[in-house]
Amino acid sequence: MDNCPIAARSLERPYHIDGDQLERQYKEHLSDYSEWDQKEHAEQWLVFPDNIGERLSIDETSLSNGELYTIVTNKAAKGRNGSIVAIVSGTESDSVLEALRRIPMKYRQQVMEITLDMAGSMGRISRQAFPNAVKVIDRFHVQKLALDAVQELRIKFRWDAMDRENEDIRQAKLSGKEYKPALLPNGDTLKQLLFRSRYLLFKSPEKWTKSQKIRAKLLFDIYPDIAQAYSLSHKLRLIYSKTKVKGVAYTKLARWFNDVQKSGIDTFRTIEETIYNHYENILNFFDNRSTNASAESFNAKIKAFRRQIRGVVDVKYFLFRLCKIYA
């Protein structure tokens, strides 16, 4: 074998597959892309009536260059083949509804539940396209509003701390003195405390590390407004995680509203009004504890697939391959 000239040549010049050429061959000859029955309108809309199920999710995602598409998926498919019910360019409700109405009403009437976010367009699409479906506002979108409100307050105080530090540095220079920032018991400056507290404010207290517990105590002692905002956010989290009965959730949310009003924190007043406007659909979560996690997971699959093929050059062809896998 050592003396075999063919083996020697193969070792000298290993066989190389041109990935780009193989991709072109697949696209133009090996696949049925050229005969794809939805190719003509793929960039505008794609619908797969046979993939309709009783429980759907609707969400938006970006395929390339920030261009948004509305995607409806069947939860029963669990992110595998048969997941995609529809993909429609844009998020404008009229254009999405026009595409979804291409699915016969007898199929759309089978849908009993649809999870979505709080965007007004998603609510209108769900209401008109799937008339029998109970709309469920995703819990994570609601909780994110509260978390964002806490972070907004932290950032506000951080900017204030940076302004004070800059002024102290300026005054030290004017007086010819060396600037030495005041240190807290854990070694943080005030600016560092506010910066390093970001992640602990996303977590429940029982998940804090030892250093985070120390930092949280310092933060809440110095900034009672942040402590109050964090408490409101955590109470909302507990309502979702601990409550199993819809009627009990209704009562707990009403009490939470009272706490928000007493707090006087402006950002939470905005959240209170937003939740009030979507109250019924938010409470529907407590019927089956349904979330939009399947839609978020599917969005992650799309992003992973996009990375795998090194970006989207041809949108139609990308959608063709996506639908081959998931529709």
DOTIZA-843288 format. One record per residue (C-alpha): residue in one letter; x, y, z. Coordinates in steps of 0.2 Angstrom, whole numbers. Each point is the difference from the previous one (the first is absolute). Layout:
BEGIN
<r><zake>a</zake><u>X</u><v>Y</v><w>Z</w></r>
...
This chain:
BEGIN
<r><zake>m</zake><u>0</u><v>0</v><w>0</w></r>
<r><zake>d</zake><u>15</u><v>11</v><w>4</w></r>
<r><zake>n</zake><u>6</u><v>-2</v><w>-18</w></r>
<r><zake>c</zake><u>-17</u><v>3</v><w>-8</w></r>
<r><zake>p</zake><u>1</u><v>15</v><w>-12</w></r>
<r><zake>i</zake><u>-18</u><v>4</v><w>1</w></r>
<r><zake>a</zake><u>0</u><v>1</v><w>19</w></r>
<r><zake>a</zake><u>16</u><v>11</v><w>-1</w></r>
<r><zake>r</zake><u>-9</u><v>12</v><w>-12</w></r>
<r><zake>s</zake><u>-16</u><v>1</v><w>10</w></r>
<r><zake>l</zake><u>11</u><v>4</v><w>15</w></r>
<r><zake>e</zake><u>9</u><v>14</v><w>-10</w></r>
<r><zake>r</zake><u>-16</u><v>7</v><w>-7</w></r>
<r><zake>p</zake><u>-14</u><v>-3</v><w>12</w></r>
<r><zake>y</zake><u>-18</u><v>1</v><w>-8</w></r>
<r><zake>h</zake><u>-8</u><v>17</v><w>3</w></r>
<r><zake>i</zake><u>-18</u><v>4</v><w>0</w></r>
<r><zake>d</zake><u>-5</u><v>18</v><w>-5</w></r>
<r><zake>g</zake><u>-13</u><v>4</v><w>12</w></r>
<r><zake>d</zake><u>-7</u><v>15</v><w>-10</w></r>
<r><zake>q</zake><u>0</u><v>-11</v><w>-16</w></r>
<r><zake>l</zake><u>-10</u><v>-14</v><w>9</w></r>
<r><zake>e</zake><u>-12</u><v>13</v><w>7</w></r>
<r><zake>r</zake><u>-3</u><v>7</v><w>-18</w></r>
<r><zake>q</zake><u>-3</u><v>-18</v><w>-6</w></r>
<r><zake>y</zake><u>-12</u><v>-4</v><w>13</w></r>
<r><zake>k</zake><u>-10</u><v>17</v><w>-3</w></r>
<r><zake>e</zake><u>0</u><v>-2</v><w>-19</w></r>
<r><zake>h</zake><u>-1</u><v>-19</v><w>-3</w></r>
<r><zake>l</zake><u>-1</u><v>-11</v><w>15</w></r>
<r><zake>s</zake><u>-14</u><v>8</v><w>10</w></r>
<r><zake>d</zake><u>-18</u><v>4</v><w>-7</w></r>
<r><zake>y</zake><u>3</u><v>19</v><w>3</w></r>
<r><zake>s</zake><u>-4</u><v>5</v><w>-18</w></r>
<r><zake>e</zake><u>-17</u><v>-9</v><w>1</w></r>
<r><zake>w</zake><u>-4</u><v>6</v><w>17</w></r>
<r><zake>d</zake><u>-19</u><v>5</v><w>0</w></r>
<r><zake>q</zake><u>2</u><v>14</v><w>12</w></r>
<r><zake>k</zake><u>16</u><v>8</v><w>-8</w></r>
<r><zake>e</zake><u>-9</u><v>14</v><w>-9</w></r>
<r><zake>h</zake><u>-7</u><v>8</v><w>16</w></r>
<r><zake>a</zake><u>12</u><v>-7</v><w>13</w></r>
<r><zake>e</zake><u>8</u><v>17</v><w>4</w></r>
<r><zake>q</zake><u>-17</u><v>7</v><w>4</w></r>
<r><zake>w</zake><u>-10</u><v>-15</v><w>8</w></r>
<r><zake>l</zake><u>1</u><v>-19</v><w>3</w></r>
<r><zake>v</zake><u>-14</u><v>-10</v><w>7</w></r>
<r><zake>f</zake><u>-2</u><v>-18</v><w>5</w></r>
<r><zake>p</zake><u>-18</u><v>-4</v><w>4</w></r>
<r><zake>d</zake><u>4</u><v>-18</v><w>4</w></r>
<r><zake>n</zake><u>11</u><v>5</v><w>15</w></r>
<r><zake>i</zake><u>-14</u><v>9</v><w>9</w></r>
<r><zake>g</zake><u>-3</u><v>-7</v><w>18</w></r>
<r><zake>e</zake><u>-11</u><v>5</v><w>15</w></r>
<r><zake>r</zake><u>14</u><v>9</v><w>8</w></r>
<r><zake>l</zake><u>11</u><v>13</v><w>-9</w></r>
<r><zake>s</zake><u>13</u><v>13</v><w>3</w></r>
<r><zake>i</zake><u>2</u><v>17</v><w>-10</w></r>
<r><zake>d</zake><u>16</u><v>10</v><w>1</w></r>
<r><zake>e</zake><u>11</u><v>11</v><w>-10</w></r>
<r><zake>t</zake><u>18</u><v>-4</v><w>-6</w></r>
<r><zake>s</zake><u>14</u><v>7</v><w>-11</w></r>
<r><zake>l</zake><u>6</u><v>-10</v><w>-14</w></r>
<r><zake>s</zake><u>13</u><v>12</v><w>-7</w></r>
<r><zake>n</zake><u>5</u><v>18</v><w>1</w></r>
<r><zake>g</zake><u>-13</u><v>4</v><w>13</w></r>
<r><zake>e</zake><u>-14</u><v>-4</v><w>-11</w></r>
<r><zake>l</zake><u>-14</u><v>-7</v><w>11</w></r>
<r><zake>y</zake><u>-12</u><v>-15</v><w>-4</w></r>
<r><zake>t</zake><u>-15</u><v>-6</v><w>10</w></r>
<r><zake>i</zake><u>1</u><v>-18</v><w>3</w></r>
<r><zake>v</zake><u>-15</u><v>-11</v><w>6</w></r>
<r><zake>t</zake><u>5</u><v>-17</v><w>7</w></r>
<r><zake>n</zake><u>-8</u><v>-16</v><w>6</w></r>
<r><zake>k</zake><u>5</u><v>-4</v><w>18</w></r>
<r><zake>a</zake><u>-4</u><v>-19</v><w>-2</w></r>
<r><zake>a</zake><u>14</u><v>-1</v><w>-13</w></r>
<r><zake>k</zake><u>13</u><v>4</v><w>14</w></r>
<r><zake>g</zake><u>11</u><v>10</v><w>-12</w></r>
<r><zake>r</zake><u>2</u><v>-15</v><w>-12</w></r>
<r><zake>n</zake><u>-8</u><v>-3</v><w>-17</w></r>
<r><zake>g</zake><u>-18</u><v>6</v><w>-1</w></r>
<r><zake>s</zake><u>4</u><v>15</v><w>11</w></r>
<r><zake>i</zake><u>-3</u><v>14</v><w>-13</w></r>
<r><zake>v</zake><u>-18</u><v>6</v><w>-3</w></r>
<r><zake>a</zake><u>4</u><v>16</v><w>-8</w></r>
<r><zake>i</zake><u>15</u><v>12</v><w>-4</w></r>
<r><zake>v</zake><u>-5</u><v>18</v><w>-5</w></r>
<r><zake>s</zake><u>11</u><v>14</v><w>-5</w></r>
<r><zake>g</zake><u>-2</u><v>15</v><w>13</w></r>
<r><zake>t</zake><u>-11</u><v>2</v><w>15</w></r>
<r><zake>e</zake><u>-14</u><v>11</v><w>-7</w></r>
<r><zake>s</zake><u>-16</u><v>-8</v><w>5</w></r>
<r><zake>d</zake><u>-9</u><v>2</v><w>-16</w></r>
<r><zake>s</zake><u>13</u><v>-8</v><w>-11</w></r>
<r><zake>v</zake><u>2</u><v>-15</v><w>13</w></r>
<r><zake>l</zake><u>-19</u><v>-2</v><w>0</w></r>
<r><zake>e</zake><u>0</u><v>0</v><w>-19</w></r>
<r><zake>a</zake><u>12</u><v>-15</v><w>0</w></r>
<r><zake>l</zake><u>-8</u><v>-9</v><w>14</w></r>
<r><zake>r</zake><u>-17</u><v>1</v><w>-8</w></r>
<r><zake>r</zake><u>7</u><v>-11</v><w>-14</w></r>
<r><zake>i</zake><u>-2</u><v>-14</v><w>13</w></r>
<r><zake>p</zake><u>-18</u><v>-6</v><w>-1</w></r>
<r><zake>m</zake><u>-11</u><v>5</v><w>15</w></r>
<r><zake>k</zake><u>-4</u><v>-18</v><w>4</w></r>
<r><zake>y</zake><u>19</u><v>-2</v><w>5</w></r>
<r><zake>r</zake><u>1</u><v>16</v><w>9</w></r>
<r><zake>q</zake><u>-15</u><v>-4</v><w>10</w></r>
<r><zake>q</zake><u>9</u><v>-15</v><w>8</w></r>
<r><zake>v</zake><u>12</u><v>12</v><w>9</w></r>
<r><zake>m</zake><u>-5</u><v>0</v><w>19</w></r>
<r><zake>e</zake><u>15</u><v>10</v><w>7</w></r>
<r><zake>i</zake><u>13</u><v>12</v><w>-7</w></r>
<r><zake>t</zake><u>14</u><v>8</v><w>10</w></r>
<r><zake>l</zake><u>7</u><v>17</v><w>-4</w></r>
<r><zake>d</zake><u>8</u><v>16</v><w>6</w></r>
<r><zake>m</zake><u>-8</u><v>16</v><w>4</w></r>
<r><zake>a</zake><u>2</u><v>8</v><w>-17</w></r>
<r><zake>g</zake><u>-17</u><v>7</v><w>-6</w></r>
<r><zake>s</zake><u>3</u><v>-7</v><w>-17</w></r>
<r><zake>m</zake><u>2</u><v>-18</v><w>7</w></r>
<r><zake>g</zake><u>-16</u><v>1</v><w>9</w></r>
<r><zake>r</zake><u>-10</u><v>6</v><w>-15</w></r>
<r><zake>i</zake><u>8</u><v>-14</v><w>-11</w></r>
<r><zake>s</zake><u>-4</u><v>-13</v><w>13</w></r>
<r><zake>r</zake><u>-18</u><v>6</v><w>3</w></r>
<r><zake>q</zake><u>-5</u><v>1</v><w>-18</w></r>
<r><zake>a</zake><u>10</u><v>-15</v><w>-8</w></r>
<r><zake>f</zake><u>-4</u><v>-12</v><w>14</w></r>
<r><zake>p</zake><u>-18</u><v>5</v><w>7</w></r>
<r><zake>n</zake><u>-1</u><v>-15</v><w>12</w></r>
<r><zake>a</zake><u>17</u><v>1</v><w>8</w></r>
<r><zake>v</zake><u>2</u><v>7</v><w>17</w></r>
<r><zake>k</zake><u>15</u><v>12</v><w>0</w></r>
<r><zake>v</zake><u>13</u><v>-2</v><w>13</w></r>
<r><zake>i</zake><u>13</u><v>14</v><w>3</w></r>
<r><zake>d</zake><u>17</u><v>-8</v><w>3</w></r>
<r><zake>r</zake><u>5</u><v>2</v><w>18</w></r>
<r><zake>f</zake><u>18</u><v>4</v><w>-4</w></r>
<r><zake>h</zake><u>-5</u><v>15</v><w>-10</w></r>
<r><zake>v</zake><u>-9</u><v>6</v><w>16</w></r>
<r><zake>q</zake><u>14</u><v>-4</v><w>12</w></r>
<r><zake>k</zake><u>13</u><v>9</v><w>-12</w></r>
<r><zake>l</zake><u>-10</u><v>16</v><w>1</w></r>
<r><zake>a</zake><u>3</u><v>0</v><w>19</w></r>
<r><zake>l</zake><u>18</u><v>-5</v><w>-1</w></r>
<r><zake>d</zake><u>3</u><v>14</v><w>-13</w></r>
<r><zake>a</zake><u>-8</u><v>12</v><w>12</w></r>
<r><zake>v</zake><u>12</u><v>-5</v><w>14</w></r>
<r><zake>q</zake><u>15</u><v>1</v><w>-12</w></r>
<r><zake>e</zake><u>-6</u><v>17</v><w>-6</w></r>
<r><zake>l</zake><u>0</u><v>7</v><w>18</w></r>
<r><zake>r</zake><u>18</u><v>-8</v><w>3</w></r>
<r><zake>i</zake><u>7</u><v>8</v><w>-16</w></r>
<r><zake>k</zake><u>-8</u><v>17</v><w>5</w></r>
<r><zake>f</zake><u>9</u><v>0</v><w>17</w></r>
<r><zake>r</zake><u>16</u><v>-6</v><w>-9</w></r>
<r><zake>w</zake><u>1</u><v>15</v><w>-11</w></r>
<r><zake>d</zake><u>-3</u><v>11</v><w>15</w></r>
<r><zake>a</zake><u>15</u><v>-9</v><w>9</w></r>
<r><zake>m</zake><u>11</u><v>3</v><w>-16</w></r>
<r><zake>d</zake><u>-5</u><v>18</v><w>0</w></r>
<r><zake>r</zake><u>5</u><v>2</v><w>18</w></r>
<r><zake>e</zake><u>16</u><v>-9</v><w>-2</w></r>
<r><zake>n</zake><u>5</u><v>10</v><w>-15</w></r>
<r><zake>e</zake><u>-4</u><v>16</v><w>10</w></r>
<r><zake>d</zake><u>11</u><v>-6</v><w>15</w></r>
<r><zake>i</zake><u>14</u><v>-4</v><w>-12</w></r>
<r><zake>r</zake><u>-1</u><v>18</v><w>-8</w></r>
<r><zake>q</zake><u>0</u><v>8</v><w>17</w></r>
<r><zake>a</zake><u>15</u><v>-11</v><w>6</w></r>
<r><zake>k</zake><u>10</u><v>6</v><w>-15</w></r>
<r><zake>l</zake><u>-5</u><v>18</v><w>3</w></r>
<r><zake>s</zake><u>6</u><v>-1</v><w>18</w></r>
<r><zake>g</zake><u>16</u><v>-9</v><w>-5</w></r>
<r><zake>k</zake><u>-4</u><v>-16</v><w>9</w></r>
<r><zake>e</zake><u>0</u><v>-18</v><w>-4</w></r>
<r><zake>y</zake><u>-18</u><v>-7</v><w>-3</w></r>
<r><zake>k</zake><u>-4</u><v>-15</v><w>11</w></r>
<r><zake>p</zake><u>-17</u><v>-7</v><w>-2</w></r>
<r><zake>a</zake><u>-10</u><v>-5</v><w>15</w></r>
<r><zake>l</zake><u>-1</u><v>-19</v><w>2</w></r>
<r><zake>l</zake><u>-14</u><v>-10</v><w>7</w></r>
<r><zake>p</zake><u>3</u><v>-14</v><w>13</w></r>
<r><zake>n</zake><u>0</u><v>-13</v><w>-14</w></r>
<r><zake>g</zake><u>14</u><v>10</v><w>-10</w></r>
<r><zake>d</zake><u>-12</u><v>7</v><w>-13</w></r>
<r><zake>t</zake><u>-1</u><v>18</v><w>-4</w></r>
<r><zake>l</zake><u>-18</u><v>7</v><w>-2</w></r>
<r><zake>k</zake><u>1</u><v>-1</v><w>-19</w></r>
<r><zake>q</zake><u>7</u><v>-18</v><w>1</w></r>
<r><zake>l</zake><u>-14</u><v>-5</v><w>12</w></r>
<r><zake>l</zake><u>-13</u><v>5</v><w>-12</w></r>
<r><zake>f</zake><u>9</u><v>-7</v><w>-15</w></r>
<r><zake>r</zake><u>3</u><v>-17</v><w>8</w></r>
<r><zake>s</zake><u>-18</u><v>-2</v><w>7</w></r>
<r><zake>r</zake><u>-7</u><v>-2</v><w>-17</w></r>
<r><zake>y</zake><u>-1</u><v>-19</v><w>0</w></r>
<r><zake>l</zake><u>-5</u><v>-3</v><w>18</w></r>
<r><zake>l</zake><u>-16</u><v>11</v><w>-4</w></r>
<r><zake>f</zake><u>-5</u><v>-13</v><w>-13</w></r>
<r><zake>k</zake><u>1</u><v>-14</v><w>13</w></r>
<r><zake>s</zake><u>-10</u><v>-6</v><w>15</w></r>
<r><zake>p</zake><u>8</u><v>3</v><w>17</w></r>
<r><zake>e</zake><u>2</u><v>-19</v><w>3</w></r>
<r><zake>k</zake><u>11</u><v>-1</v><w>-16</w></r>
<r><zake>w</zake><u>12</u><v>14</v><w>6</w></r>
<r><zake>t</zake><u>18</u><v>-4</v><w>3</w></r>
<r><zake>k</zake><u>8</u><v>5</v><w>16</w></r>
<r><zake>s</zake><u>8</u><v>16</v><w>-8</w></r>
<r><zake>q</zake><u>-17</u><v>4</v><w>-8</w></r>
<r><zake>k</zake><u>-9</u><v>-1</v><w>17</w></r>
<r><zake>i</zake><u>13</u><v>13</v><w>7</w></r>
<r><zake>r</zake><u>-1</u><v>11</v><w>-16</w></r>
<r><zake>a</zake><u>-20</u><v>-1</v><w>1</w></r>
<r><zake>k</zake><u>0</u><v>6</v><w>18</w></r>
<r><zake>l</zake><u>11</u><v>14</v><w>-4</w></r>
<r><zake>l</zake><u>-10</u><v>5</v><w>-15</w></r>
<r><zake>f</zake><u>-17</u><v>-1</v><w>8</w></r>
<r><zake>d</zake><u>6</u><v>10</v><w>16</w></r>
<r><zake>i</zake><u>7</u><v>14</v><w>-11</w></r>
<r><zake>y</zake><u>-14</u><v>0</v><w>-13</w></r>
<r><zake>p</zake><u>-17</u><v>-5</v><w>8</w></r>
<r><zake>d</zake><u>-9</u><v>4</v><w>-16</w></r>
<r><zake>i</zake><u>10</u><v>-14</v><w>-9</w></r>
<r><zake>a</zake><u>-4</u><v>-11</v><w>15</w></r>
<r><zake>q</zake><u>-19</u><v>4</v><w>-2</w></r>
<r><zake>a</zake><u>1</u><v>-3</v><w>-19</w></r>
<r><zake>y</zake><u>9</u><v>-17</v><w>2</w></r>
<r><zake>s</zake><u>-13</u><v>-5</v><w>13</w></r>
<r><zake>l</zake><u>-14</u><v>4</v><w>-13</w></r>
<r><zake>s</zake><u>8</u><v>-10</v><w>-14</w></r>
<r><zake>h</zake><u>3</u><v>-15</v><w>12</w></r>
<r><zake>k</zake><u>-18</u><v>0</v><w>6</w></r>
<r><zake>l</zake><u>-6</u><v>0</v><w>-18</w></r>
<r><zake>r</zake><u>12</u><v>-15</v><w>-3</w></r>
<r><zake>l</zake><u>-7</u><v>-9</v><w>15</w></r>
<r><zake>i</zake><u>-18</u><v>2</v><w>-6</w></r>
<r><zake>y</zake><u>5</u><v>-9</v><w>-16</w></r>
<r><zake>s</zake><u>11</u><v>-13</v><w>8</w></r>
<r><zake>k</zake><u>-11</u><v>-5</v><w>15</w></r>
<r><zake>t</zake><u>-18</u><v>3</v><w>-5</w></r>
<r><zake>k</zake><u>-9</u><v>-14</v><w>-8</w></r>
<r><zake>v</zake><u>-18</u><v>6</v><w>0</w></r>
<r><zake>k</zake><u>-7</u><v>14</v><w>-11</w></r>
<r><zake>g</zake><u>-11</u><v>8</v><w>13</w></r>
<r><zake>v</zake><u>14</u><v>0</v><w>12</w></r>
<r><zake>a</zake><u>11</u><v>8</v><w>-13</w></r>
<r><zake>y</zake><u>-13</u><v>14</v><w>-3</w></r>
<r><zake>t</zake><u>0</u><v>4</v><w>19</w></r>
<r><zake>k</zake><u>19</u><v>0</v><w>1</w></r>
<r><zake>l</zake><u>2</u><v>12</v><w>-15</w></r>
<r><zake>a</zake><u>-13</u><v>12</v><w>7</w></r>
<r><zake>r</zake><u>10</u><v>1</v><w>16</w></r>
<r><zake>w</zake><u>16</u><v>2</v><w>-11</w></r>
<r><zake>f</zake><u>-8</u><v>15</v><w>-8</w></r>
<r><zake>n</zake><u>-3</u><v>8</v><w>17</w></r>
<r><zake>d</zake><u>18</u><v>-2</v><w>4</w></r>
<r><zake>v</zake><u>5</u><v>8</v><w>-16</w></r>
<r><zake>q</zake><u>-11</u><v>15</v><w>3</w></r>
<r><zake>k</zake><u>7</u><v>2</v><w>18</w></r>
<r><zake>s</zake><u>18</u><v>-1</v><w>-6</w></r>
<r><zake>g</zake><u>-2</u><v>16</v><w>-11</w></r>
<r><zake>i</zake><u>14</u><v>-7</v><w>-12</w></r>
<r><zake>d</zake><u>-5</u><v>7</v><w>-17</w></r>
<r><zake>t</zake><u>7</u><v>-15</v><w>-11</w></r>
<r><zake>f</zake><u>-11</u><v>-12</v><w>10</w></r>
<r><zake>r</zake><u>-15</u><v>11</v><w>-3</w></r>
<r><zake>t</zake><u>3</u><v>-2</v><w>-18</w></r>
<r><zake>i</zake><u>1</u><v>-19</v><w>2</w></r>
<r><zake>e</zake><u>-16</u><v>0</v><w>11</w></r>
<r><zake>e</zake><u>-10</u><v>9</v><w>-14</w></r>
<r><zake>t</zake><u>7</u><v>-12</v><w>-13</w></r>
<r><zake>i</zake><u>-4</u><v>-16</v><w>10</w></r>
<r><zake>y</zake><u>-18</u><v>8</v><w>3</w></r>
<r><zake>n</zake><u>-3</u><v>2</v><w>-19</w></r>
<r><zake>h</zake><u>4</u><v>-19</v><w>-3</w></r>
<r><zake>y</zake><u>-6</u><v>-6</v><w>17</w></r>
<r><zake>e</zake><u>-12</u><v>-14</v><w>-7</w></r>
<r><zake>n</zake><u>13</u><v>-7</v><w>-12</w></r>
<r><zake>i</zake><u>13</u><v>0</v><w>14</w></r>
<r><zake>l</zake><u>-11</u><v>-9</v><w>12</w></r>
<r><zake>n</zake><u>-3</u><v>-14</v><w>-14</w></r>
<r><zake>f</zake><u>17</u><v>-6</v><w>4</w></r>
<r><zake>f</zake><u>-6</u><v>-7</v><w>16</w></r>
<r><zake>d</zake><u>-12</u><v>-12</v><w>-9</w></r>
<r><zake>n</zake><u>14</u><v>-11</v><w>-8</w></r>
<r><zake>r</zake><u>16</u><v>9</v><w>5</w></r>
<r><zake>s</zake><u>3</u><v>2</v><w>-19</w></r>
<r><zake>t</zake><u>15</u><v>11</v><w>-5</w></r>
<r><zake>n</zake><u>8</u><v>6</v><w>-17</w></r>
<r><zake>a</zake><u>16</u><v>-10</v><w>5</w></r>
<r><zake>s</zake><u>-3</u><v>-11</v><w>-16</w></r>
<r><zake>a</zake><u>0</u><v>15</v><w>-11</w></r>
<r><zake>e</zake><u>16</u><v>7</v><w>8</w></r>
<r><zake>s</zake><u>8</u><v>-17</v><w>-2</w></r>
<r><zake>f</zake><u>-5</u><v>-1</v><w>-18</w></r>
<r><zake>n</zake><u>8</u><v>17</v><w>-3</w></r>
<r><zake>a</zake><u>16</u><v>-6</v><w>8</w></r>
<r><zake>k</zake><u>0</u><v>-15</v><w>-12</w></r>
<r><zake>i</zake><u>-2</u><v>13</v><w>-15</w></r>
<r><zake>k</zake><u>15</u><v>10</v><w>6</w></r>
<r><zake>a</zake><u>10</u><v>-16</v><w>2</w></r>
<r><zake>f</zake><u>-4</u><v>-6</v><w>-17</w></r>
<r><zake>r</zake><u>4</u><v>17</v><w>-7</w></r>
<r><zake>r</zake><u>17</u><v>-1</v><w>8</w></r>
<r><zake>q</zake><u>3</u><v>-17</v><w>-6</w></r>
<r><zake>i</zake><u>-3</u><v>5</v><w>-18</w></r>
<r><zake>r</zake><u>11</u><v>16</v><w>3</w></r>
<r><zake>g</zake><u>-14</u><v>13</v><w>-2</w></r>
<r><zake>v</zake><u>-15</u><v>3</v><w>-12</w></r>
<r><zake>v</zake><u>5</u><v>4</v><w>-18</w></r>
<r><zake>d</zake><u>-16</u><v>-6</v><w>-9</w></r>
<r><zake>v</zake><u>-15</u><v>2</v><w>11</w></r>
<r><zake>k</zake><u>-11</u><v>-11</v><w>-10</w></r>
<r><zake>y</zake><u>12</u><v>-14</v><w>0</w></r>
<r><zake>f</zake><u>3</u><v>2</v><w>19</w></r>
<r><zake>l</zake><u>-19</u><v>-1</v><w>3</w></r>
<r><zake>f</zake><u>-1</u><v>-15</v><w>-12</w></r>
<r><zake>r</zake><u>14</u><v>-9</v><w>11</w></r>
<r><zake>l</zake><u>-8</u><v>5</v><w>16</w></r>
<r><zake>c</zake><u>-17</u><v>-6</v><w>-6</w></r>
<r><zake>k</zake><u>7</u><v>-17</v><w>-5</w></r>
<r><zake>i</zake><u>6</u><v>-3</v><w>18</w></r>
<r><zake>y</zake><u>-14</u><v>8</v><w>10</w></r>
<r><zake>a</zake><u>-15</u><v>0</v><w>-11</w></r>
